[in-house]
Amino acid sequence: DPLAQAAVAEIESGMLVGLGTGRTASRGILALSERVRFENLELRCVSTSHASETLARFHSLPVMDFALVEKVDYLFDGADEVDSSMNMLKGSGGAMTRERIVAWASQKCVYMVDESKLVSRIGERTTLPIAVLAFGLSAVRAELRNLGLNGVCRRTIKGELFLTDNGNMVIDVALGEHDLSEMAASLNDIPGVIDHGLFLTEADEILVERDSGTIEKRVRER
């Protein structure tokens, strides 16, 4: 798996590694477990979701409680959409709150996508997830409508209300033509919005798996 191998190539013994959430991040977890097994790397890991923690532990990666961690050396994760400015849309798995916190605490953040995730405009193919405190659901939805954001509460395959690992509801909204920075700021200002899927500054590097099989690296100039 060249993409996953590239994402974990810089990880060294002694590092504290952040594990992302989702199908692409899971590929990274498997690639990292292979390196640990064959190279005897000594690592500590923190996870951005219960699902990733379960997968990591199954493959013998040591996972610690992030509540005890101040800084993370290296995070790898996936994304649902990426534009030419390295803006990202995330949250299809509902883990965006924990993903953002771990990214904020990480010295380096690397994201993996395949070519199908590249878009000319964020929101072009995917809805924007917004994590909401259930207590304020109706008031938050009214304010979202004022921002031009209409959507539905996410449900599971069984039709049950979807809840994040933190017990919050998720509203998936269609994102039209908006200034992303202004929209993110507006969402952050709404009491009751816990987090959202606009990740505009987190990526230090984005690895793109091209249809040809080659891996393209995009690096943000800080």
Secondary structure, 3 states (H helix, E strand, C coil): CHHHHHHHCCCCCCCEEEECCCHHHHHHHHHHHHHHHHHCCCCEEEECCHHHHHHHHHCCCCECCHHHCCCECEEEEECCEECCCCCEECCCCCCHHHHHHHHHCECCEEEEEEHHHECCCCCCCCCEEEEECHHHHHHHHHHHHHCCCCEEECECCCCCECECCCCCEEEEECCCCCCHHHHHHHHHCCCCEEEECEECCCCCEEEEECCCCCEEEEECCC
